[in-house]
Amino acid sequence: MRCCRAFPIAATILTLCSMPAAAQSPKELKTKSGTSVVVVNFLNPRPDCSANPGPIAVPVVREKPANGIIQMLIIATDVAASDKCPARKIPSTALIYTPNKDFVGTDSVQIEVEAGNRTTLLSYRIIVQPGAEPL
C-alpha cells in the first residue's frame, strides 16, 4: 500500500506518492521579455490557523532553463478563509523564472519535489513574448 500526502501548491493540491518521478504534460506559462513569472508556489497552511507555515518539501531543479534562471524566494502568500480559519498571509516558497535579457521564445524547466520516498516531477513550458517597445 502506498502512503500519499497532499501538499497545497498555489491554487491546486499536489499529491506526492511512493513512486518514481514521472513527467507530466508541461504546464504552459507566459511572460514578457525582461519580466519574471512565478513558476510554482509551495504553500502548506496549518490547520490551527496560525501564520506559521507547515513543512514543505524542498524542490530540486532537474532541467534548468536554457534561456533564463530559476530563483527560490520566500514570499508572503494570501490564504483564503475557510470554515475554521480567517483569511491570512503565511510564508511560502516560490520558484521564479526570469528570462535572459532580450530573450524571446520558448523555454522549459522541470522541478522535482521529494518528500521521503514520494517524488513528483513538475514540467513547465515558458513562452517569453516580446516586451513593450521603448518610447
Phi and psi in radians as a Rosetta constraint file:
Dihedral C 1 N 2 CA 2 C 2 CIRCULARHARMONIC -1.624 0.35
Dihedral N 2 CA 2 C 2 N 3 CIRCULARHARMONIC 2.472 0.35
Dihedral C 2 N 3 CA 3 C 3 CIRCULARHARMONIC -1.747 0.35
Dihedral N 3 CA 3 C 3 N 4 CIRCULARHARMONIC 2.172 0.35
Dihedral C 3 N 4 CA 4 C 4 CIRCULARHARMONIC -1.988 0.35
Dihedral N 4 CA 4 C 4 N 5 CIRCULARHARMONIC 2.631 0.35
Dihedral C 4 N 5 CA 5 C 5 CIRCULARHARMONIC -2.365 0.35
Dihedral N 5 CA 5 C 5 N 6 CIRCULARHARMONIC 2.331 0.35
Dihedral C 5 N 6 CA 6 C 6 CIRCULARHARMONIC -1.619 0.35
Dihedral N 6 CA 6 C 6 N 7 CIRCULARHARMONIC 2.413 0.35
Dihedral C 6 N 7 CA 7 C 7 CIRCULARHARMONIC -2.158 0.35
Dihedral N 7 CA 7 C 7 N 8 CIRCULARHARMONIC 2.116 0.35
Dihedral C 7 N 8 CA 8 C 8 CIRCULARHARMONIC -1.182 0.35
Dihedral N 8 CA 8 C 8 N 9 CIRCULARHARMONIC 2.271 0.35
Dihedral C 8 N 9 CA 9 C 9 CIRCULARHARMONIC -2.314 0.35
Dihedral N 9 CA 9 C 9 N 10 CIRCULARHARMONIC 2.025 0.35
Dihedral C 9 N 10 CA 10 C 10 CIRCULARHARMONIC 0.915 0.35
Dihedral N 10 CA 10 C 10 N 11 CIRCULARHARMONIC -2.109 0.35
Dihedral C 10 N 11 CA 11 C 11 CIRCULARHARMONIC -1.717 0.35
Dihedral N 11 CA 11 C 11 N 12 CIRCULARHARMONIC 0.101 0.35
Dihedral C 11 N 12 CA 12 C 12 CIRCULARHARMONIC -2.170 0.35
Dihedral N 12 CA 12 C 12 N 13 CIRCULARHARMONIC 2.980 0.35
Dihedral C 12 N 13 CA 13 C 13 CIRCULARHARMONIC -1.889 0.35
Dihedral N 13 CA 13 C 13 N 14 CIRCULARHARMONIC 2.234 0.35
Dihedral C 13 N 14 CA 14 C 14 CIRCULARHARMONIC -1.771 0.35
Dihedral N 14 CA 14 C 14 N 15 CIRCULARHARMONIC 2.169 0.35
Dihedral C 14 N 15 CA 15 C 15 CIRCULARHARMONIC -1.843 0.35
Dihedral N 15 CA 15 C 15 N 16 CIRCULARHARMONIC 2.164 0.35
Dihedral C 15 N 16 CA 16 C 16 CIRCULARHARMONIC -1.814 0.35
Dihedral N 16 CA 16 C 16 N 17 CIRCULARHARMONIC 2.219 0.35
Dihedral C 16 N 17 CA 17 C 17 CIRCULARHARMONIC -2.147 0.35
Dihedral N 17 CA 17 C 17 N 18 CIRCULARHARMONIC 2.937 0.35
Dihedral C 17 N 18 CA 18 C 18 CIRCULARHARMONIC -1.338 0.35
Dihedral N 18 CA 18 C 18 N 19 CIRCULARHARMONIC 1.469 0.35
Dihedral C 18 N 19 CA 19 C 19 CIRCULARHARMONIC -2.813 0.35
Dihedral N 19 CA 19 C 19 N 20 CIRCULARHARMONIC 2.757 0.35
Dihedral C 19 N 20 CA 20 C 20 CIRCULARHARMONIC -1.161 0.35
Dihedral N 20 CA 20 C 20 N 21 CIRCULARHARMONIC 2.768 0.35
Dihedral C 20 N 21 CA 21 C 21 CIRCULARHARMONIC -1.118 0.35
Dihedral N 21 CA 21 C 21 N 22 CIRCULARHARMONIC 2.375 0.35
Dihedral C 21 N 22 CA 22 C 22 CIRCULARHARMONIC -2.299 0.35
Dihedral N 22 CA 22 C 22 N 23 CIRCULARHARMONIC 2.226 0.35
Dihedral C 22 N 23 CA 23 C 23 CIRCULARHARMONIC -1.195 0.35
Dihedral N 23 CA 23 C 23 N 24 CIRCULARHARMONIC 2.422 0.35
Dihedral C 23 N 24 CA 24 C 24 CIRCULARHARMONIC -1.670 0.35
Dihedral N 24 CA 24 C 24 N 25 CIRCULARHARMONIC 3.035 0.35
Dihedral C 24 N 25 CA 25 C 25 CIRCULARHARMONIC -1.143 0.35
Dihedral N 25 CA 25 C 25 N 26 CIRCULARHARMONIC 2.332 0.35
Dihedral C 25 N 26 CA 26 C 26 CIRCULARHARMONIC -1.083 0.35
Dihedral N 26 CA 26 C 26 N 27 CIRCULARHARMONIC 2.385 0.35
Dihedral C 26 N 27 CA 27 C 27 CIRCULARHARMONIC -1.417 0.35
Dihedral N 27 CA 27 C 27 N 28 CIRCULARHARMONIC 2.391 0.35
Dihedral C 27 N 28 CA 28 C 28 CIRCULARHARMONIC -1.667 0.35
Dihedral N 28 CA 28 C 28 N 29 CIRCULARHARMONIC 2.289 0.35
Dihedral C 28 N 29 CA 29 C 29 CIRCULARHARMONIC -2.131 0.35
Dihedral N 29 CA 29 C 29 N 30 CIRCULARHARMONIC 2.629 0.35
Dihedral C 29 N 30 CA 30 C 30 CIRCULARHARMONIC -2.219 0.35
Dihedral N 30 CA 30 C 30 N 31 CIRCULARHARMONIC 2.521 0.35
Dihedral C 30 N 31 CA 31 C 31 CIRCULARHARMONIC -2.632 0.35
Dihedral N 31 CA 31 C 31 N 32 CIRCULARHARMONIC 3.002 0.35
Dihedral C 31 N 32 CA 32 C 32 CIRCULARHARMONIC -1.762 0.35
Dihedral N 32 CA 32 C 32 N 33 CIRCULARHARMONIC 2.684 0.35
Dihedral C 32 N 33 CA 33 C 33 CIRCULARHARMONIC -0.927 0.35
Dihedral N 33 CA 33 C 33 N 34 CIRCULARHARMONIC 2.283 0.35
Dihedral C 33 N 34 CA 34 C 34 CIRCULARHARMONIC 1.435 0.35
Dihedral N 34 CA 34 C 34 N 35 CIRCULARHARMONIC 0.059 0.35
Dihedral C 34 N 35 CA 35 C 35 CIRCULARHARMONIC -2.067 0.35
Dihedral N 35 CA 35 C 35 N 36 CIRCULARHARMONIC 2.260 0.35
Dihedral C 35 N 36 CA 36 C 36 CIRCULARHARMONIC -1.342 0.35
Dihedral N 36 CA 36 C 36 N 37 CIRCULARHARMONIC 2.751 0.35
Dihedral C 36 N 37 CA 37 C 37 CIRCULARHARMONIC -2.461 0.35
Dihedral N 37 CA 37 C 37 N 38 CIRCULARHARMONIC 2.461 0.35
Dihedral C 37 N 38 CA 38 C 38 CIRCULARHARMONIC -1.284 0.35
Dihedral N 38 CA 38 C 38 N 39 CIRCULARHARMONIC 2.172 0.35
Dihedral C 38 N 39 CA 39 C 39 CIRCULARHARMONIC -1.476 0.35
Dihedral N 39 CA 39 C 39 N 40 CIRCULARHARMONIC -0.885 0.35
Dihedral C 39 N 40 CA 40 C 40 CIRCULARHARMONIC -2.656 0.35
Dihedral N 40 CA 40 C 40 N 41 CIRCULARHARMONIC 2.554 0.35
Dihedral C 40 N 41 CA 41 C 41 CIRCULARHARMONIC -2.161 0.35
Dihedral N 41 CA 41 C 41 N 42 CIRCULARHARMONIC 2.000 0.35
Dihedral C 41 N 42 CA 42 C 42 CIRCULARHARMONIC -1.574 0.35
Dihedral N 42 CA 42 C 42 N 43 CIRCULARHARMONIC 2.044 0.35
Dihedral C 42 N 43 CA 43 C 43 CIRCULARHARMONIC -2.327 0.35
Dihedral N 43 CA 43 C 43 N 44 CIRCULARHARMONIC 2.335 0.35
Dihedral C 43 N 44 CA 44 C 44 CIRCULARHARMONIC -2.466 0.35
Dihedral N 44 CA 44 C 44 N 45 CIRCULARHARMONIC 1.434 0.35
Dihedral C 44 N 45 CA 45 C 45 CIRCULARHARMONIC -1.211 0.35
Dihedral N 45 CA 45 C 45 N 46 CIRCULARHARMONIC 2.497 0.35
Dihedral C 45 N 46 CA 46 C 46 CIRCULARHARMONIC -1.420 0.35
Dihedral N 46 CA 46 C 46 N 47 CIRCULARHARMONIC 2.565 0.35
Dihedral C 46 N 47 CA 47 C 47 CIRCULARHARMONIC -1.236 0.35
Dihedral N 47 CA 47 C 47 N 48 CIRCULARHARMONIC -0.224 0.35
Dihedral C 47 N 48 CA 48 C 48 CIRCULARHARMONIC -1.477 0.35
Dihedral N 48 CA 48 C 48 N 49 CIRCULARHARMONIC 0.123 0.35
Dihedral C 48 N 49 CA 49 C 49 CIRCULARHARMONIC 1.228 0.35
Dihedral N 49 CA 49 C 49 N 50 CIRCULARHARMONIC 0.201 0.35
Dihedral C 49 N 50 CA 50 C 50 CIRCULARHARMONIC -1.269 0.35
Dihedral N 50 CA 50 C 50 N 51 CIRCULARHARMONIC 2.874 0.35
Dihedral C 50 N 51 CA 51 C 51 CIRCULARHARMONIC -1.496 0.35
Dihedral N 51 CA 51 C 51 N 52 CIRCULARHARMONIC -0.061 0.35
Dihedral C 51 N 52 CA 52 C 52 CIRCULARHARMONIC -1.452 0.35
Dihedral N 52 CA 52 C 52 N 53 CIRCULARHARMONIC 2.339 0.35
Dihedral C 52 N 53 CA 53 C 53 CIRCULARHARMONIC -1.336 0.35
Dihedral N 53 CA 53 C 53 N 54 CIRCULARHARMONIC 2.737 0.35
Dihedral C 53 N 54 CA 54 C 54 CIRCULARHARMONIC -1.402 0.35
Dihedral N 54 CA 54 C 54 N 55 CIRCULARHARMONIC 3.054 0.35
Dihedral C 54 N 55 CA 55 C 55 CIRCULARHARMONIC -1.166 0.35
Dihedral N 55 CA 55 C 55 N 56 CIRCULARHARMONIC 2.546 0.35
Dihedral C 55 N 56 CA 56 C 56 CIRCULARHARMONIC -2.248 0.35
Dihedral N 56 CA 56 C 56 N 57 CIRCULARHARMONIC 2.713 0.35
Dihedral C 56 N 57 CA 57 C 57 CIRCULARHARMONIC -1.289 0.35
Dihedral N 57 CA 57 C 57 N 58 CIRCULARHARMONIC 2.607 0.35
Dihedral C 57 N 58 CA 58 C 58 CIRCULARHARMONIC -1.524 0.35
Dihedral N 58 CA 58 C 58 N 59 CIRCULARHARMONIC 2.116 0.35
Dihedral C 58 N 59 CA 59 C 59 CIRCULARHARMONIC -1.319 0.35
Dihedral N 59 CA 59 C 59 N 60 CIRCULARHARMONIC 2.615 0.35
Dihedral C 59 N 60 CA 60 C 60 CIRCULARHARMONIC -2.190 0.35
Dihedral N 60 CA 60 C 60 N 61 CIRCULARHARMONIC 2.285 0.35
Dihedral C 60 N 61 CA 61 C 61 CIRCULARHARMONIC -1.392 0.35
Dihedral N 61 CA 61 C 61 N 62 CIRCULARHARMONIC 1.949 0.35
Dihedral C 61 N 62 CA 62 C 62 CIRCULARHARMONIC -1.551 0.35
Dihedral N 62 CA 62 C 62 N 63 CIRCULARHARMONIC -0.634 0.35
Dihedral C 62 N 63 CA 63 C 63 CIRCULARHARMONIC -2.201 0.35
Dihedral N 63 CA 63 C 63 N 64 CIRCULARHARMONIC 1.934 0.35
Dihedral C 63 N 64 CA 64 C 64 CIRCULARHARMONIC -1.299 0.35
Dihedral N 64 CA 64 C 64 N 65 CIRCULARHARMONIC 2.598 0.35
Dihedral C 64 N 65 CA 65 C 65 CIRCULARHARMONIC -1.177 0.35
Dihedral N 65 CA 65 C 65 N 66 CIRCULARHARMONIC 2.505 0.35
Dihedral C 65 N 66 CA 66 C 66 CIRCULARHARMONIC -1.403 0.35
Dihedral N 66 CA 66 C 66 N 67 CIRCULARHARMONIC -0.422 0.35
Dihedral C 66 N 67 CA 67 C 67 CIRCULARHARMONIC -2.223 0.35
Dihedral N 67 CA 67 C 67 N 68 CIRCULARHARMONIC 0.580 0.35
Dihedral C 67 N 68 CA 68 C 68 CIRCULARHARMONIC -3.094 0.35
Dihedral N 68 CA 68 C 68 N 69 CIRCULARHARMONIC -2.976 0.35
Dihedral C 68 N 69 CA 69 C 69 CIRCULARHARMONIC -2.264 0.35
Dihedral N 69 CA 69 C 69 N 70 CIRCULARHARMONIC 2.745 0.35
Dihedral C 69 N 70 CA 70 C 70 CIRCULARHARMONIC -1.970 0.35
Dihedral N 70 CA 70 C 70 N 71 CIRCULARHARMONIC 2.305 0.35
Dihedral C 70 N 71 CA 71 C 71 CIRCULARHARMONIC -2.108 0.35
Dihedral N 71 CA 71 C 71 N 72 CIRCULARHARMONIC 2.571 0.35
Dihedral C 71 N 72 CA 72 C 72 CIRCULARHARMONIC -1.913 0.35
Dihedral N 72 CA 72 C 72 N 73 CIRCULARHARMONIC 2.164 0.35
Dihedral C 72 N 73 CA 73 C 73 CIRCULARHARMONIC -2.249 0.35
Dihedral N 73 CA 73 C 73 N 74 CIRCULARHARMONIC 2.611 0.35
Dihedral C 73 N 74 CA 74 C 74 CIRCULARHARMONIC -1.624 0.35
Dihedral N 74 CA 74 C 74 N 75 CIRCULARHARMONIC 2.163 0.35
Dihedral C 74 N 75 CA 75 C 75 CIRCULARHARMONIC -2.252 0.35
Dihedral N 75 CA 75 C 75 N 76 CIRCULARHARMONIC 2.829 0.35
Dihedral C 75 N 76 CA 76 C 76 CIRCULARHARMONIC -1.543 0.35
Dihedral N 76 CA 76 C 76 N 77 CIRCULARHARMONIC 2.246 0.35
Dihedral C 76 N 77 CA 77 C 77 CIRCULARHARMONIC -2.098 0.35
Dihedral N 77 CA 77 C 77 N 78 CIRCULARHARMONIC 2.359 0.35
Dihedral C 77 N 78 CA 78 C 78 CIRCULARHARMONIC -1.282 0.35
Dihedral N 78 CA 78 C 78 N 79 CIRCULARHARMONIC 2.283 0.35
Dihedral C 78 N 79 CA 79 C 79 CIRCULARHARMONIC -1.984 0.35
Dihedral N 79 CA 79 C 79 N 80 CIRCULARHARMONIC 2.174 0.35
Dihedral C 79 N 80 CA 80 C 80 CIRCULARHARMONIC -1.162 0.35
Dihedral N 80 CA 80 C 80 N 81 CIRCULARHARMONIC 2.697 0.35
Dihedral C 80 N 81 CA 81 C 81 CIRCULARHARMONIC -1.132 0.35
Dihedral N 81 CA 81 C 81 N 82 CIRCULARHARMONIC 2.624 0.35
Dihedral C 81 N 82 CA 82 C 82 CIRCULARHARMONIC -2.280 0.35
Dihedral N 82 CA 82 C 82 N 83 CIRCULARHARMONIC -3.065 0.35
Dihedral C 82 N 83 CA 83 C 83 CIRCULARHARMONIC -1.013 0.35
Dihedral N 83 CA 83 C 83 N 84 CIRCULARHARMONIC -0.624 0.35
Dihedral C 83 N 84 CA 84 C 84 CIRCULARHARMONIC -1.738 0.35
Dihedral N 84 CA 84 C 84 N 85 CIRCULARHARMONIC -0.443 0.35
Dihedral C 84 N 85 CA 85 C 85 CIRCULARHARMONIC -2.191 0.35
Dihedral N 85 CA 85 C 85 N 86 CIRCULARHARMONIC 2.534 0.35
Dihedral C 85 N 86 CA 86 C 86 CIRCULARHARMONIC -1.349 0.35
Dihedral N 86 CA 86 C 86 N 87 CIRCULARHARMONIC 2.907 0.35
Dihedral C 86 N 87 CA 87 C 87 CIRCULARHARMONIC -1.078 0.35
Dihedral N 87 CA 87 C 87 N 88 CIRCULARHARMONIC 2.521 0.35
Dihedral C 87 N 88 CA 88 C 88 CIRCULARHARMONIC -2.796 0.35
Dihedral N 88 CA 88 C 88 N 89 CIRCULARHARMONIC 2.965 0.35
Dihedral C 88 N 89 CA 89 C 89 CIRCULARHARMONIC -1.921 0.35
Dihedral N 89 CA 89 C 89 N 90 CIRCULARHARMONIC 2.394 0.35
Dihedral C 89 N 90 CA 90 C 90 CIRCULARHARMONIC -2.377 0.35
Dihedral N 90 CA 90 C 90 N 91 CIRCULARHARMONIC 2.708 0.35
Dihedral C 90 N 91 CA 91 C 91 CIRCULARHARMONIC -1.176 0.35
Dihedral N 91 CA 91 C 91 N 92 CIRCULARHARMONIC 2.519 0.35
Dihedral C 91 N 92 CA 92 C 92 CIRCULARHARMONIC -2.504 0.35
Dihedral N 92 CA 92 C 92 N 93 CIRCULARHARMONIC 2.880 0.35
Dihedral C 92 N 93 CA 93 C 93 CIRCULARHARMONIC -1.806 0.35
Dihedral N 93 CA 93 C 93 N 94 CIRCULARHARMONIC 2.143 0.35
Dihedral C 93 N 94 CA 94 C 94 CIRCULARHARMONIC -2.027 0.35
Dihedral N 94 CA 94 C 94 N 95 CIRCULARHARMONIC 2.455 0.35
Dihedral C 94 N 95 CA 95 C 95 CIRCULARHARMONIC -1.813 0.35
Dihedral N 95 CA 95 C 95 N 96 CIRCULARHARMONIC 2.217 0.35
Dihedral C 95 N 96 CA 96 C 96 CIRCULARHARMONIC -2.132 0.35
Dihedral N 96 CA 96 C 96 N 97 CIRCULARHARMONIC 2.287 0.35
Dihedral C 96 N 97 CA 97 C 97 CIRCULARHARMONIC -1.704 0.35
Dihedral N 97 CA 97 C 97 N 98 CIRCULARHARMONIC 2.314 0.35
Dihedral C 97 N 98 CA 98 C 98 CIRCULARHARMONIC -2.180 0.35
Dihedral N 98 CA 98 C 98 N 99 CIRCULARHARMONIC 2.075 0.35
Dihedral C 98 N 99 CA 99 C 99 CIRCULARHARMONIC -1.221 0.35
Dihedral N 99 CA 99 C 99 N 100 CIRCULARHARMONIC 2.677 0.35
Dihedral C 99 N 100 CA 100 C 100 CIRCULARHARMONIC -1.070 0.35
Dihedral N 100 CA 100 C 100 N 101 CIRCULARHARMONIC 2.697 0.35
Dihedral C 100 N 101 CA 101 C 101 CIRCULARHARMONIC -0.979 0.35
Dihedral N 101 CA 101 C 101 N 102 CIRCULARHARMONIC 2.310 0.35
Dihedral C 101 N 102 CA 102 C 102 CIRCULARHARMONIC 1.183 0.35
Dihedral N 102 CA 102 C 102 N 103 CIRCULARHARMONIC 0.126 0.35
Dihedral C 102 N 103 CA 103 C 103 CIRCULARHARMONIC -1.331 0.35
Dihedral N 103 CA 103 C 103 N 104 CIRCULARHARMONIC 2.339 0.35
Dihedral C 103 N 104 CA 104 C 104 CIRCULARHARMONIC -2.372 0.35
Dihedral N 104 CA 104 C 104 N 105 CIRCULARHARMONIC 2.254 0.35
Dihedral C 104 N 105 CA 105 C 105 CIRCULARHARMONIC 2.604 0.35
Dihedral N 105 CA 105 C 105 N 106 CIRCULARHARMONIC -2.701 0.35
Dihedral C 105 N 106 CA 106 C 106 CIRCULARHARMONIC -2.008 0.35
Dihedral N 106 CA 106 C 106 N 107 CIRCULARHARMONIC 2.377 0.35
Dihedral C 106 N 107 CA 107 C 107 CIRCULARHARMONIC -2.253 0.35
Dihedral N 107 CA 107 C 107 N 108 CIRCULARHARMONIC 2.923 0.35
Dihedral C 107 N 108 CA 108 C 108 CIRCULARHARMONIC -2.535 0.35
Dihedral N 108 CA 108 C 108 N 109 CIRCULARHARMONIC 2.771 0.35
Dihedral C 108 N 109 CA 109 C 109 CIRCULARHARMONIC -2.644 0.35
Dihedral N 109 CA 109 C 109 N 110 CIRCULARHARMONIC 2.564 0.35
Dihedral C 109 N 110 CA 110 C 110 CIRCULARHARMONIC -2.175 0.35
Dihedral N 110 CA 110 C 110 N 111 CIRCULARHARMONIC 2.300 0.35
Dihedral C 110 N 111 CA 111 C 111 CIRCULARHARMONIC -2.048 0.35
Dihedral N 111 CA 111 C 111 N 112 CIRCULARHARMONIC 2.266 0.35
Dihedral C 111 N 112 CA 112 C 112 CIRCULARHARMONIC -1.856 0.35
Dihedral N 112 CA 112 C 112 N 113 CIRCULARHARMONIC 2.334 0.35
Dihedral C 112 N 113 CA 113 C 113 CIRCULARHARMONIC -2.100 0.35
Dihedral N 113 CA 113 C 113 N 114 CIRCULARHARMONIC 2.151 0.35
Dihedral C 113 N 114 CA 114 C 114 CIRCULARHARMONIC -2.188 0.35
Dihedral N 114 CA 114 C 114 N 115 CIRCULARHARMONIC 2.333 0.35
Dihedral C 114 N 115 CA 115 C 115 CIRCULARHARMONIC -2.305 0.35
Dihedral N 115 CA 115 C 115 N 116 CIRCULARHARMONIC 1.806 0.35
Dihedral C 115 N 116 CA 116 C 116 CIRCULARHARMONIC 1.177 0.35
Dihedral N 116 CA 116 C 116 N 117 CIRCULARHARMONIC -2.129 0.35
Dihedral C 116 N 117 CA 117 C 117 CIRCULARHARMONIC -1.805 0.35
Dihedral N 117 CA 117 C 117 N 118 CIRCULARHARMONIC 0.357 0.35
Dihedral C 117 N 118 CA 118 C 118 CIRCULARHARMONIC -1.832 0.35
Dihedral N 118 CA 118 C 118 N 119 CIRCULARHARMONIC 2.175 0.35
Dihedral C 118 N 119 CA 119 C 119 CIRCULARHARMONIC -2.299 0.35
Dihedral N 119 CA 119 C 119 N 120 CIRCULARHARMONIC 2.363 0.35
Dihedral C 119 N 120 CA 120 C 120 CIRCULARHARMONIC -2.273 0.35
Dihedral N 120 CA 120 C 120 N 121 CIRCULARHARMONIC 2.391 0.35
Dihedral C 120 N 121 CA 121 C 121 CIRCULARHARMONIC -1.880 0.35
Dihedral N 121 CA 121 C 121 N 122 CIRCULARHARMONIC 2.108 0.35
Dihedral C 121 N 122 CA 122 C 122 CIRCULARHARMONIC -1.822 0.35
Dihedral N 122 CA 122 C 122 N 123 CIRCULARHARMONIC 2.215 0.35
Dihedral C 122 N 123 CA 123 C 123 CIRCULARHARMONIC -1.976 0.35
Dihedral N 123 CA 123 C 123 N 124 CIRCULARHARMONIC 2.428 0.35
Dihedral C 123 N 124 CA 124 C 124 CIRCULARHARMONIC -2.332 0.35
Dihedral N 124 CA 124 C 124 N 125 CIRCULARHARMONIC 2.414 0.35
Dihedral C 124 N 125 CA 125 C 125 CIRCULARHARMONIC -1.952 0.35
Dihedral N 125 CA 125 C 125 N 126 CIRCULARHARMONIC 2.078 0.35
Dihedral C 125 N 126 CA 126 C 126 CIRCULARHARMONIC -1.943 0.35
Dihedral N 126 CA 126 C 126 N 127 CIRCULARHARMONIC 2.089 0.35
Dihedral C 126 N 127 CA 127 C 127 CIRCULARHARMONIC -1.728 0.35
Dihedral N 127 CA 127 C 127 N 128 CIRCULARHARMONIC 2.081 0.35
Dihedral C 127 N 128 CA 128 C 128 CIRCULARHARMONIC -1.814 0.35
Dihedral N 128 CA 128 C 128 N 129 CIRCULARHARMONIC 1.976 0.35
Dihedral C 128 N 129 CA 129 C 129 CIRCULARHARMONIC -1.667 0.35
Dihedral N 129 CA 129 C 129 N 130 CIRCULARHARMONIC 2.793 0.35
Dihedral C 129 N 130 CA 130 C 130 CIRCULARHARMONIC -1.025 0.35
Dihedral N 130 CA 130 C 130 N 131 CIRCULARHARMONIC 2.487 0.35
Dihedral C 130 N 131 CA 131 C 131 CIRCULARHARMONIC -1.427 0.35
Dihedral N 131 CA 131 C 131 N 132 CIRCULARHARMONIC -3.108 0.35
Dihedral C 131 N 132 CA 132 C 132 CIRCULARHARMONIC -1.162 0.35
Dihedral N 132 CA 132 C 132 N 133 CIRCULARHARMONIC 2.498 0.35
Dihedral C 132 N 133 CA 133 C 133 CIRCULARHARMONIC -1.216 0.35
Dihedral N 133 CA 133 C 133 N 134 CIRCULARHARMONIC 2.377 0.35
Dihedral C 133 N 134 CA 134 C 134 CIRCULARHARMONIC -1.151 0.35
Dihedral N 134 CA 134 C 134 N 135 CIRCULARHARMONIC 2.580 0.35
